[in-house]
């Protein structure tokens, strides 16, 4: 959703567009943080420039549609050669100009402060809602996984699946809103925009989990992402608390260090789930509807910007591991060819 208030404030203060983007509070935006978790940045000195490009593209899509990502590149290079000093000089000139025209009362900026406070409260409310849902996911997952009482496990799974539907629906709506109008064209355009995101993929799987018998492996990505999301919230809101600094902060830092590996683990579990459901067709507890939903999502994630890197790494590893076996068992190669054609048919 475009933030017209932020754009208006930028125009009123005469800030260059590149500076507004650079000054944007990315760290407090859940949608940005969710997007960044699914981005693979290069190592070394190129990471900073790559991050600026990712920020610029996200800023244009979610904050200011008129923003040109090329501006941030020029701003980034100029800052490295004294651009910030030039901006400080410009700011001083504006202050001198303001002091020389004291006969004119300064324009009121109270509306900006009120708008900023309202936006902060709204962002905090959204973060709190997500944190509550993520805590519910973790608690219900523990109740489902406990081995002592099957009745409690069955009770917890159904409520866990419903919580996942609510959580992912909240994320999808918060990041994308609803269709511009309730007609076929608007709904189709909205769906095409939304279906490339991980939140939408996980919403589809959450609905499938709710209407199908329990499958433990299906829960793995949700548990991992809920743990990261809840830890991020507590770190932001209570990062200065002594208990968090002593116990929580070191654990959170280790989690962040392994974040890309966690996403890779999620991709592995999602692909393993697909094969598990295929093997499950041979047994009484088969779930054909869930099987179709999972493989459709796997195809979406193979072509998705959010998940393609990790999923393709897993598929490449499987291809390398199974190469000799496929040479000796031709029927397996036919199955692989069928799968490749299935994935390419869903190219976005």
C-alpha positions, 0 to 999 in steps of 0.5 A: 500500500502506498504511503501518501503521507510519507510522500507528502512529508517528503515534498514539504521538506524538499528532501531528495527522493533518494534520501527519503528512501534511504531514511525510510525506517525499513527495520520497523516494517514487518513486510520488509523484514519478511521480504528480506528473509527470502533474499539471498545477498552476495558475500563480501563488499558487494553485499551493501550495494546489493542490499541497497538495490533490494531496498530500492525495488521494495520501496518502489513497489510498497511505498512510492510507485513514482520512485526510480530505483536508479536514484538510490544507486546514484545516491549510494555512490554519492554518499560514499564520496561525501554525499551526506556532507553535501546534504548537511550543507544543504540543510544548513543553508535552509536553516540560514534561509529560515532564520533570515526570514523570521518575519514570516511564521514557520509552517505548522508541522503538527500534522506530520507528528500526528501522522507519524505517531498514528503510523507507529501505533498502527505498525506496533498493533500489527506487530503485536497481532502477528506476535500473538498469532506466532506465539499461538502457533508455537504453543499449539505445535508443542501440544500437538507434538507431545507424545503423552495424550493423543486426544490433546494432539488431535485437539491441538492440530485442528486449532493449530491449522486454523491459527495458521490460516488466520496468521497467513491470511493476516500477512497476505492482507497486510502486505497486499490488501484486498482486490481493487474491486470485487469483479473477475478482472480485479480479483484475477489481477490481485491473485496474480500479484499475491500468488508469487509471495511466500505468504500466499503459498503458506496460506494455501498449505495452511488451508490444505492442512485444515481440511486434511488429516494431520501431517507433521512434516507440513508444520515444519516451515510454520514453526521455524518462521513463527520462532523467528518472527516472535524472536524479532518482535521481542528483540525490538520491543524488549531488547533493552530488558536485562533478562532478554540481554542475558538470555534472549539476545545471544540466542537471537543472534545465533538464530540470525546467523543461521537464518539462511540455513533455516530457510534452506531447511524449510525448502528441504522439508517442503520438498520432502513433504511432496515425496512423502505424500506420493509414497503415502498413496500406497497406504490407507492414510493417503491424502490426494487433495493435500498431495495436489495442493503441495505440489502446486505450491512447490511449483509456485515456489520454484519460480517465486522470487521469495523461495526460488534460490533455496528450492532450486538448491535442493532440487539441484542436490537431488538431481546430483544424488539420483543421477546414477540411479536414474541411469540404471532405472529408466522409469525413474528418468521418465518420472523426472522428465514428467516432473520437469515438464510439470514445473515448467508448465507453471512458469510465471 
